[in-house]
Amino acid sequence: MKKGFYLVMIAQALSSLADNALFIAAIALIAELNGPDWMTPAMKWFFAFSYVILAAFVGAISDSYPKGRVMFVTNAIKISGCLLMFGFEFVSGNNHALHAYIVCFSYALVGIGAAAYSPAKYGIVTELLPPNDLVKGNSWIEGLTVLSIILGVVLGGKLTEPAMSGWLLANPFISTIAKTPAEAAIVVIATIYILAALCNLLIPNTHFVYPKQETNPVKLCKIFFSYVKILWQDKVGQISLAVTTLFWGAGATLQLVVLQWGQDHLNLTIAQSANLMGVAAIGTVLGSVLAGKVPLRKALFVLPVGIIMGLAVMLMTITQSDWSVYLVLILIGGLAGFFVVPMNALLQHRGHVLLSAGHSIAVQNFNEQLNILFMVAVYGAMVAFDMHINTIIIIFGSIVAILMAFIIVWCLINKNRCPDTFDEIGDIGHGRAQQST
């Protein structure tokens, strides 16, 4: 592995850790302002919406500049979102309702930074590593990403606990900036973003040159949707894209489900429920490490694990004792880590061969975040209708298992009809379909 790859890993882990810790801190801040319950899924929804609305543009930006520089600038946008959460007092005075809306808007701004950051962080992996090392590289990147998502939730919970927040507010530097526990947590999280930005500055220029990118917004949208069509029409691309789209939509919803499940089913606080994600991180690490042993050409062999993962989620409804809760969460985390790493590597490889690093990741993000919007909206609707959390879990797990079974049948049909396309897995080259377009 090249030195630059390790810097990308560290920067990605820190940035993703801060994104998810900020989500919990923002929830705590909205609670301090007595904001409505629906704002929690709304924040997640607007974060994902940034990926969808910017998808046509961020790929071109990523392929127009050195990706380390793009990652630095987009981290700066995330830091500005943190700072804006402090600015609500100067804008809205004692209007707590308006305060809460500004916090929600600030997290959406962080989503804009994340949307532009993603094509650069994944695209540079295909520039630094040859195809045969993509699964191995992705086992590290995805393992750290999923781990940072989970640990970010745990960190956000820890930072907002009374003992930790009291210690933070006793610090002279933090107390001059922050006045509440949630604000103190946001100061720490902003510091993590700054560390990630410093790592971005150290990432070397790969000198990978792409064709000159279009700058006209209308033409960019037209080109982008032609790329979406290319990847969905490819017999390998459509399978890997369908799987990762389902996985990340399910993962984002599962984060909300676990937080609510801990409160309703296990009678825990928000901070304690956030800590449950740390338990799942143990399994995620193990699953990601094992997935690193799967060759790229064998990536599709992990598809049945998706069905098992959906069924494992439903076990949450019958767990009560500590050991059973931990065991189920470790199982779910392990299955998720083992499942997503090879599929994500396959999609990145196929997207790189057909399109380019930045544009293929933008297409991937567009589809994944669109599904997150849909699944989070469905979850929000079920919460609004006062459905019991165990009922939601059964519905959620069943949908994942059924859809994965459908995708496996779809894959077998594609392989029988177009075996030559599947034989191309592992080929070297990029931009094949992009050049013909």
N, C-alpha and C positions, 0 to 999 in steps of 0.2 A: 504494500500500500504506500502511495506517495504521501509526503509530508502534508501537502495541501488537503488531502482527504481527511486527515485527523483534525485539522483546523475546522473543516466544514462540520465534522461530527460534533466538536465541542460547541461551535457557534449555534448549530441547530438545536442541540440539547438545551443550551441556556435559553435560547429564544422561545422554544416551545414550552419549557418549564415556566417561564415568566407569563406566557399567554394564558396558561391554564390556572396558575396561581392568581393571576389578575381577575379571572372569572369568579373565583370564590371570594376574593376581596371586594369585587364590585357587588356581589350578592349581599355581602355583609354591610357594605355602604348603603345599599338600597334599603336594607332592613333597618339601619340606623335612621333613615329618612322616612320610615313607615311607608315605603313604596308597595304597590300591589304585587300579589304573588305571580301574576302572569308575566312580570318583567324578567324573571329568570329565564324561561324559554325564549322570551323576546330577544334578550341579549345574544343568546346562542344563534337565534334565527338571523339577526342582523349581521352577526359575524360571518356566517355562511353566505349571506346575501352579497357581501363584498366580493367574495370569490366569483360568484356567478356574474355579477354586473361588470366586473373588470376582466373577465376571462379572455375576451377578444384582444385585449391590449397588453396584458402583462407578459405574455409569451414573446411578443415582439420587443418589448423593453428588455427582457432577460437576454435575448439573442443579439441585442444591439450594443451592449456594454459588457466589460468584464464582470463576471457574476459575483465576485467578491465585493465589488463596488456597489452593485445593485443590492446585495444583502445588507451592506452598511447603511445605505440610504433608507431602505424600508424598515430597518430597526429603529432609525431615527423617527420615523412616522409613528411607530409603536410607543416610543418614549413620549412623543407629543400627546398621545392619547392618555397616558398616565398623568401628565401635567394638567391636561384639561379637566380631569376629575377633581383636581384641587381648585380649579378656577370657578367651580359652580357657586361658591359663596359670593364672589365678586359680581357674578352675573345675576343671580336670582335672590340674593338676600336671604330672608327667612322663609321663602316659599319652598317647602320641602318637596312638594309634588314636582315642581320644575327642576329641583336638584336631582331627583331620581331620573327624570328624562334625560338630563345632561349626562349623567353617569352612563346611561344606556347608549347615548350617542357616542360618548368617548370610547366605549368598548367596540362600537362599530368602526370607529377610526382605527383602532388597533387591528380590526379585521381587514381594513384596506391595506395596512402595512403587511399583514400576514399573506394576503392574496398576492401581492407583488413579490414577496419574499420566496414563496414556494417554488415557482418555476426556476429561480436561480439556484436554490439549494439542491433541488433534485437534478436539474440540468447539468450542474457542474460535476455530478457524480459520473455521468456518462462521458464527460470530457476527461476525467482523471483516470477512469478504470476501463480496461478492455471488456468485451461482452462476457468472457468466461469468468470474470471476477465480479460481475454485477450482483449475483445472488449473495455472494459473500459480503460485498460492500453494503448491499441493502439490508443484510441481516444485522449489520451494525447500525446503519442509519435508521431503519424502521424499529429496531429494538430500542434504540435510544429515544426515538420519537414517541413511541407508545409508552415507554417508561417515563419520559419527561411529562407526557400528558397526565399520567396517573400520579406521579410524584408532585406535579404542579398543583393538582387538586389537593393532595395531602399538605403540601407546603402552604397553600392558601388557607386551609383549615387551621393549621398550626399557628400561622401568623395572626389569625383573628381570635385565637383563644385568649381568655382573660389574662392568664399568667404571662404568655409571650407578649401580648399587646401592652401590658403594664410595664414590662421590662423595656420594650421599644420606646414607649412614651417617656420613660425615665432618662433616655439618652438625650443629652443637651442638643445635639445636632438635629435629631429626628423631631424633637418636641418643638423646635423653632419652625418647622414646616408643617407637621401634622398635629391635629388636635383631637382626633378620634382613633380608636383601634384600627378601623378599616383604612384610614388615611396613613397610619404608621406602616401598615402592611404594604400599601401601594408604594411608599418610599423605598422599601427593601426590594420590591419587584422591579421598580425603575432602575435600581442599581444593577440588577441581573441583566436587564436589557443593555445597559451600558457595557457590561463585560462581554456580552455577545457581540456588540458592535466593534469592540476592540479586536476580537478574534476575526471578525470579517475583514478588518483592515490588513491583517497578516496573511490572508489567503492569497497565494500567488496567482498571477495572470496566466491562464493556460494557453493563451494566444490561439484559441480555437476560433476560426473565422466562419461566420454564417453569411448567407446571401443578404444583401442590403434589405432592410425591413421597410415595409410600407408605413407611411405616417398618416395617411388619410383615414380618419375614424370609420367612415362608411365602408371604405374598401377593406379596412382591417376586420370589420365585422363579417363582411362577405367571405374573406379569406378564411377567417377563423371557423366559420360554420362549414366551409368546405373541408377543413381539416377534421372537424367533428364527424362529418359524413365519411371521410376516408377511414378513420379509425374504427367506426362502427361497422363499416362494410367489410373490413378485413376479418377473415375467419378466426384468426388467433386474437387479434386486437379486440374484437367484440366480446369474446369470452373473458379475457383478463380485465377489460373495462367494466363489464357487467359485475364481475366478482368484487373488484375494488370499490366500485360505486356502492354496492350493497353493504360491504364491510364498513366503510367509513360512515355511511348513514346510520348503520346499526350501532357503531361505536359511539357516535355523538349522542344518540338517544339513550344508549345504555348508561352513559355517564349521568344523565339526568335521572334515569330510573334507579340507579344505585343510591344516589343522594336521597331520593324520596323513599326508597325501600328501607334504608337505614332508619329513617325517622318513623315511618308508619309500621313497618313489620318488626323492627328490632328496638324501637323506642330510643333511638340515639339522637344526639343533637346534630346540627349541620356540620360542625367541625368533626365530630366523631364519625359521621357518615362519610365525610371526605377522606378520612383515614382508611376506610375500607378499600379505597382504590389502591392504596399502597400495598395491600395484601395481594391484590390481583397483579401488581407489578412483579412480584416474585415469579409467578407463572409466566408472565410475558417475557421476562428475561430468559428463562429456561427454554420457552418455545422458540424465541428468536435465535438463540444459540444453536439449537437443534436444526432449525430451518437453514442455517448457513451451510449445512452439509448436503442440502438438496441441490443437484446440478440444475442449471437453467433449463436444459432439455427435459427434465423430469418435473418441472414446476407444476404442470397440470395434474400430477398425481395426488396433490394435496387437496383437491376439490372436495372429496368426501368429508374432510375435517370440518368444513363449513356446516354440514348437516349436524354433525356431532356437537358443534359449538351452539347451534340454535337449541338443541335438546338440553344441553347443559345449563343454559340460561334459565330454563323452566324449573330446574332444581332449586332455584332461589326461593321458590314459594313454600318449600317444605323444610327449610333449614331454620333452626332455632338456637341450638347450642353454638358456642364460640367455635369449636373445632369444625363443625359442619359448615358454618359460614365461611371460615377461612379456606377449607378444602374446596368448596364450590368455586370461590372467587379465584383461587390459584388455578383450578382446572380451566375455568373460562379464559383467564389470562394466558395460560399456556397454549390452549387451542388457538386463540386469536393470534399470538405471536408466531406460531408455527405455520399458520394458514396464510397470513397476509404478506409475509416477507417474500416467498417465491413468486406469488401472484403480482406483487408490486414490481418486482424485478423484471418479470416477463413483460408487463405492460410498458415499463420504461424502455426496455430493449426494443420491443416492437414499435413503440412510438418514435424512438430514435432512428430506427431503420427507415420508417415510412415518412416521418416528418423531420423534426429537429428536437433538440433537448428542451428548449424553452416552450415551443408550441405544443409538443406532446404532453408536457406536464400541465400546461394551461388547459388543454382539452380534458385531461384527467381530473383536474381540480373542478372544472365546470360541471362535469357529470356527478362527481362525488358530492360537491357542495349543494347541487340542485337536489340530490336525494336527501341530504341532511335537512334542507329547508322543508322538504315534504314530510320526512319522518318526524322531525321535531314539531312541525305544525300538527301532525296527527296526534303525537303525544300530548301536546298542549290542549288539543280538543278533548282528548280523553280525560285529562285532568280537570278541564272546565266542566265536564259532565259528571264529575265526582266519581269516576270509576275507581274501584279499589286497586291498589298498586299490584297485588298478586294477579288480578285479572289482566292488567296491562302487560305484566311479564309473560303470562301464558300466550297472549296474542302476539307479542313481540317475538318470542322464541319460535312460535309456530310459523310465522311469516318468514323468518330467516331460514329455517329448515326446509320449508316447502320451496322457496325460491332457489335455494342451493341445489335441491334435487332437480328442479327444472333446468338449471344452468348445466348440470352434469349431462343430462340427456341432450341438450343443445350442443354441447362440446363434442359428444360422440357422433352426432349427426354431421357436424362440420368436419370432423376428422375423416369420416368415411367419404364425404363428398370432395374434400380438398386436401388430400394427404400431403401434397407438395408444399402447401403453405405452412403446415406444421413442421415439415422437414427444414424450413428456413430458420427455425429457432436457433440462435447462436451465431447467425451470419454477421459479418463485419460490414459496416457501411452506414450511411445515414442520409435522410432526405430523399429517398427514392421516389415516393409518391409526390412529395413537395416539388421536386424538380419537374416531374411530368405535368403537374398542375400549372 
